[in-house]
Amino acid sequence: GAVVSQHPSWVICKSGTSVKIECRSLDFQATTMFWYRQFPKQSLMLMATSNEGSKATYEQGVEKDKFLINHASLTLSTLTVTSAHPEDSSFYICSARDGNREVTDTQYFGPGTRLTVL
Amino acid sequence: GDSVTQMEGPVTLSEEACLTINCTYTATGYPSLFWYVQYPGEGLQLLLKATKADDKGSNKGFEATYRKETTSFHLEKGSVQVSDSAVYFCALSEFQGAQKLVFGQGTRLTINP
């Protein structure tokens, strides 16, 4: 149980285009989802927290208009990188927290999406 | 703000060696503490956790004890295997609120046969 999927697993796009990444909880309802960015050989940096049906909360320094997050259902959150540039190339990882109160402090992670902007 | 510091890697050991990966934290409240593992090509997986002082988390032969007095959560294993090769992340989350995870920088572990 507690599986989180991401799609696509990797994407290459041209500079100036937008890319959408999906994060799905497959066997549980995720009241809260998180989006992280991981640079090579570095740790995960939290970008934003999204709660189903409400606006995402962005961490300091993360551009809201560039990284659009939608959490329209209890099993799906999307991250759209708008007008992507080479510096946006990174590994994007989502996680989801199970709505079960007994395990609310545990996050389940997706496999990540490698974005390369040419 | 809250932060997590891990020992720098990479760490290379021989099979059946003892492992310790140090982790210390800074937090204003009483966080939960976690170790996550990232195997090559895969997403992060929860390895173990502890939610209060003196708790010991354990899984797959790994252990870590929540030490409030030293603000530490060191990961230990008595005899490592080649299959333990991965990147290990120490993390904490706030007890209340959004319970965001704050990660350490990660420690790459390689076990040689």
Chai-1 contact restraints between the chains, C-beta under 6 A:
chainA,res_idxA,chainB,res_idxB,connection_type,confidence,min_distance_angstrom,max_distance_angstrom,comment,restraint_id
A,S43,B,F103,contact,1.0,0.0,6.0,A-B,restraint_1
A,S43,B,Q105,contact,1.0,0.0,6.0,A-B,restraint_2
A,S43,B,G106,contact,1.0,0.0,6.0,A-B,restraint_3
A,L44,B,F103,contact,1.0,0.0,6.0,A-B,restraint_4
A,L46,B,K100,contact,1.0,0.0,6.0,A-B,restraint_5
A,T49,B,A98,contact,1.0,0.0,6.0,A-B,restraint_6
A,D105,B,S32,contact,1.0,0.0,6.0,A-B,restraint_7
A,D105,B,S93,contact,1.0,0.0,6.0,A-B,restraint_8
A,D105,B,Q99,contact,1.0,0.0,6.0,A-B,restraint_9
A,Q107,B,L101,contact,1.0,0.0,6.0,A-B,restraint_10
A,F109,B,G43,contact,1.0,0.0,6.0,A-B,restraint_11
A,F109,B,L44,contact,1.0,0.0,6.0,A-B,restraint_12
A,G110,B,G43,contact,1.0,0.0,6.0,A-B,restraint_13
A,P111,B,G43,contact,1.0,0.0,6.0,A-B,restraint_14
A,G112,B,G43,contact,1.0,0.0,6.0,A-B,restraint_15
